[in-house]
Amino acid sequence: MKLYFRLTILTFLMLATANLPVASPSNEKAIRMSLQKYFNLLRTGRYGELYDTLPSAFQKQSTREEVAESLSRIGEFLKLGRMEIGRIEVRSIEQQGDFAVAATTIFGQLTRPITLNNREIRQGRISSQQYLIRENGTWKIASANERTLRGFMKDHPEVATLFPQTRTRLELLSDGKWIRMPGSR
């Protein structure tokens, strides 16, 4: 009886986890490399080069200069330090291609410290969900800014069903604890 119970539980667990969206090791490595390349370009202020990391559909709608101007605004708020990449999920949609989502957190120093509760705060972080699409064997960042993400979701509404959007969180480090930035969603 105990063996039958264990086999039933094991079978249930195998079936329950069979359809979980997980990245294969090769996909995960390629996605991490694409995200890291994007972040390194962003961190070093090479905004024009970021254009090449975006999906071709967005490149047709925007110029390199427009993208550079939009992304340079991040540097007005935060001097980027490092990025952590969390869970990655990959899904294929028949006749549309491969899509992925990755949880990322970018840490940095505020360019203008904020005083909150009589304390000067200098560190911040941005936690967001990055959407990617594979084009010609390369993972492209479809969520570089609000405009790219809106266009991507408009072109691929089923991706929002596969990977429900989470809100971007802006947080500040105060007394060793991360708190939501006042005025952010």
C-alpha positions, 0 to 999 in steps of 0.5 A, a space after each residue: 500500500 505504501 509503495 502504491 501511494 508513493 508511486 501515485 504521488 510521484 506520478 502526480 508530481 511528474 505530470 504536474 510539472 511536465 508543462 511548466 514553462 522553463 528554459 532549457 540550459 542552452 536557451 537560458 544561457 543565450 537569454 542571460 547573455 542577451 540580457 547581460 549585453 543589453 545591460 552592459 550597453 545601458 550601463 556604459 551609456 552606449 545607447 545607440 548600440 542598444 538599438 541592435 538588441 531590439 526586435 526588427 519590428 521595433 527597429 522599423 518603427 524607430 530610429 537609432 537616435 529615438 531609442 538612444 534618447 529614450 534610454 538615456 533618461 535612465 541615467 538621469 535617475 540612476 547610475 547603474 551598478 549591477 543586474 541580477 537575472 532571476 527566473 527565465 521562462 520560454 515558450 514557443 507559439 506555433 507559426 510565431 516563434 519563441 518568446 521568453 520572459 526574465 525577472 531582472 533587478 537593476 541596482 545602482 546609485 541615485 544620481 540625486 540623493 533623496 531625503 526621506 524621513 530625515 535620511 539621505 537615500 543614495 541607493 535604488 533598484 528597479 525590478 522588472 520583467 523583461 520580454 524577449 523574442 528570438 529572431 534569426 537565432 538571437 534573443 532580442 529585448 522586446 521590453 527595452 522601454 514602454 514604447 517597445 513593450 507596447 508595440 511588442 504586446 500589440 503585435 503578440 497579444 498571446 504573449 501577455 496570456 502566456 506571461 502575464 505582466 508584472 508592474 515595474 517596482 522602483 525601490 530605495 534602500 533605507 535603513 537596510 530595507 528596500 522600500 517602494 519609491 514614493 510616487 511610484 506604482 
